[in-house]
Amino acid sequence: MDFKFTAPCHFGLEKTLSYEIKKAGGNELEVTDGRVHFKGSENTMALANISCSVAERIGIVLAEFLALSFDDVYDAVKNIRIFDFAKIDDRFPVVKGQSINSKLSSIPALQRTVKKALAESMSRHYKTVRLSETGDLFPVRFFLIKDKMTVFLDTSGEGLHKRGYRTNSGEAPIKETLAAGLCDLARVNCDTTMVDPFCGSGTLLIESAFKALNIPPCLNRQFAAEKWDFFPKRTWSDARERLKEKIIRDSEFKAFGFDKNESMVSLTLENTKKALFPEFSKLLKAEKREISDFKYDISWKNVKVITNPPYAERLLNQNQAAKVYGEMGNTLFPRDGHEIYVINSNPEFEDYLGYKAERNRKLYNGMLMCRFLMYYNRH
Ligand SMILES: C[S@@+](CC[C@H](N)C(=O)[O-])C[C@H]1O[C@@H](n2cnc3c(N)ncnc32)[C@H](O)[C@@H]1O
């Protein structure tokens, strides 16, 4: 069966997501800011959920229409065939919505309207007003952009950044999906030696291992649609098997994490064990070290430093930031051919570091506007 899907992602990672969706079998892609729409089967849905590293979730589009009034919303949504998926007693909460540059902006009012109209569709179909909503979960979401509304069924459930390995994190962890996007932009591959001198809970190291070894980031978690009778159970087991076969087991990849804080080093190692099979977790090492003591090991080949040093906003005052960034300049540069990638929100970062990036790209880390600075000139 063919469906239309929607997958949101961080602004700036649409190209990475498009590539991953095509790999999962998606076609007829439409790319907009922070979102990719595509067509595909239930196999595409399962493969995309398990393997896309930068998608926030995968949704089945139920309706798309112009919404200038609440009547427009009600009239369009009451014709949605939610009953094709949900049985008489299933739950269909309208979980969350988004309205950008649109006439209708009250999210709670839109949620109520969508819910009421979906209940009418269910009641009409099942010929009852008693909808117990005690059964399986069919989360409905919507977004409204420039008055165009899209209502979709969330097949992922919990956001796809929840891979299952990071139950504990440090003070300012980077979101897994953003970390994966950075590793993709830095072109991490199976020959890379990945280094994170501010590793915190180990997110960038773990996501780089996923990327380098072609490990599907969500291989070990469950998805909302996995419980639905609508899709054969084999859809999910087949997708997992197919993706497991593509894991690269013979590689030169290695990853080294450092942090000044001993408890962060332990957390990195703990999260690594949860994220990776033992054969892979031994490729990742972490130890306590201040950035001022950082040294490249001469045995490291194809080095990519990818890091998220403390930001002035959250962890440091401006003077401390200047000191840490200055130390980064002293120990990470000159870099003898090694590539360096830094995500940071401080406009003065390059001045403190003492080196201008060859390229940079705007990205949001939560609500914080950041730049991903790239240093890869080989001299
Ligand atoms: C923004 S956090 C990194 C978060 C990490 N990417 C994650 O996902 O958990 C910055 C880390 O730098 C460490 N740090 C701060 N100052 C440092 C220094 N001078 N040398 C080494 N590590 C430092 C902190 O302990 C913290 O874990």
The ligand as an SDF file (V2000), in Angstrom:
LIG
                    3D

 27 29  0  0  0  0  0  0  0  0999 V2000
   28.1700   21.3350   26.1290 C   0  0  0  0  0  0  0  0  0  0  0  0
   28.8370   20.0370   27.0680 S   0  0  0  0  0  0  0  0  0  0  0  0
   29.0430   18.7580   25.8740 C   0  0  0  0  0  0  0  0  0  0  0  0
   27.8090   17.9310   25.7590 C   0  0  0  0  0  0  0  0  0  0  0  0
   27.9720   16.7010   24.9120 C   0  0  0  0  0  0  0  0  0  0  0  0
   28.1000   16.9890   23.5100 N   0  0  0  0  0  0  0  0  0  0  0  0
   26.7530   15.8030   25.1700 C   0  0  0  0  0  0  0  0  0  0  0  0
   25.9930   15.5340   24.2660 O   0  0  0  0  0  0  0  0  0  0  0  0
   26.5650   15.4270   26.3230 O   0  0  0  0  0  0  0  0  0  0  0  0
   30.4620   20.5340   27.3640 C   0  0  0  0  0  0  0  0  0  0  0  0
   31.3310   19.5720   28.1590 C   0  0  0  0  0  0  0  0  0  0  0  0
   32.6270   20.1310   28.2490 O   0  0  0  0  0  0  0  0  0  0  0  0
   33.2100   19.7870   29.4870 C   0  0  0  0  0  0  0  0  0  0  0  0
   34.2510   20.8190   29.7700 N   0  0  0  0  0  0  0  0  0  0  0  0
   34.0800   22.0970   30.2060 C   0  0  0  0  0  0  0  0  0  0  0  0
   35.2720   22.7280   30.2980 N   0  0  0  0  0  0  0  0  0  0  0  0
   36.2300   21.8330   29.8980 C   0  0  0  0  0  0  0  0  0  0  0  0
   37.6400   21.8820   29.7650 C   0  0  0  0  0  0  0  0  0  0  0  0
   38.3270   22.9790   30.0940 N   0  0  0  0  0  0  0  0  0  0  0  0
   38.2730   20.7860   29.3160 N   0  0  0  0  0  0  0  0  0  0  0  0
   37.6100   19.6480   29.0020 C   0  0  0  0  0  0  0  0  0  0  0  0
   36.2590   19.5350   29.1340 N   0  0  0  0  0  0  0  0  0  0  0  0
   35.5810   20.6060   29.5700 C   0  0  0  0  0  0  0  0  0  0  0  0
   32.0440   19.8070   30.4560 C   0  0  0  0  0  0  0  0  0  0  0  0
   32.3190   18.9430   31.5650 O   0  0  0  0  0  0  0  0  0  0  0  0
   30.8750   19.3160   29.5840 C   0  0  0  0  0  0  0  0  0  0  0  0
   30.6830   17.9290   29.7500 O   0  0  0  0  0  0  0  0  0  0  0  0
  1  2  1  0
  2  3  1  0
  2 10  1  0
  3  4  1  0
  4  5  1  0
  5  6  1  0
  5  7  1  0
  7  8  2  0
  7  9  1  0
 10 11  1  0
 11 12  1  0
 11 26  1  0
 12 13  1  0
 13 14  1  0
 13 24  1  0
 14 15  1  0
 14 23  1  0
 15 16  2  0
 16 17  1  0
 17 18  1  0
 17 23  2  0
 18 19  1  0
 18 20  2  0
 20 21  1  0
 21 22  2  0
 22 23  1  0
 24 25  1  0
 24 26  1  0
 26 27  1  0
M  CHG  2   2   1   9  -1
M  END
$$$$
